[in-house]
Amino acid sequence: MYKLIIGIDVSKVSIDATALEQETQKYCHDSFLNKSLGFKSLESWFNQFNVSPKETLVCMEHTGLYIVSLCDFLRRKGFNFSVVNPL
């Protein structure tokens, strides 16, 4: 079971992320740029939860080319992620 679930809405310019901590049922939201500077901020945001990448599941809709860089970032950092059909 994952300790942290993160849903991400990806657009051309931004990433909106909402995290749900499984144990406490607390959630929080933040927005980031959809480019390398935003990914660094996203990583800092992830770190506040004190949960390893392997204990985290990230889920996002497939938005074409807009998700490619984010998926590469998540893969390199060791996060489990799922890309779902937007239909």
N, C-alpha and C positions, 0 to 999 in steps of 0.2 A: 504494500500500500504506500502511496506517495504521501509525504508530509505536507507538501505545498503544491497546489494546482494553480496554474497561471493561464488565463485566457487572454489572447492578444488579438486586437483588431489592427490589421496592417493596411495602410494606405500609401500612396506615392510619397507623401511628405512626412507622415508621422506614424508612430506606433502607440496605441493605447493599450495599457496592460492592467489587468485586475488580478490580484492574487488572493487566494483563499487558503488560510492555514487550516488544515484538517482537524488538528487537536482542539483548537480554540474557537473555530468557526469565525474567526476575525478575517476581514478582508480590507484591502486598500487598493487604490487606483493611482496611476500616474501616466503621463504622456512623455514620449521621447521622439527625437528626430529619427527618421528611417535612413540613417547613414552611420558611418563608423563612430562619429562623436556621440550620437544618440545611443549606440550599442554600449559604449563605455559607461554612460550614465545608467543604462538599463542594468549592466552588470553590478554597479554600485547599489542600485535599488534591490537586486536579487540578494546581495550580501547582507542586507539589513535583517533578513529572515533567519539567518544562521542555520540554513539547511543546505546540504550538499546538492550539487547538480543531479546526482543519481537518485536523490529523494524528491525530486521535483519533476512535474509533468507540465509541459507547455503545450497549449493547443491553439491553433489558428486556422482561419479559413484560407483556402488557396486563392490568392489574389494575383496570380500570374507572376510576372517578373518582380513585383514589389516585395515578395517574400524571400527571394533567392539569397540576398545578403544576410538577412536575419537567420535563415535556416543554416547557412554556413557558419555564422557566428555561434549559434547554439550548439552545432555539431562539434566545433573546435573546443568549446568550453565543457563539453561532456553532458549537456542537458538532454533528457528524454523529451522528444517533441512529436506532436502529431499534426498533420495537415489534413483538414477535413474539407469535403466537398461543400461549397457554399449553397448548393441547392437544398 
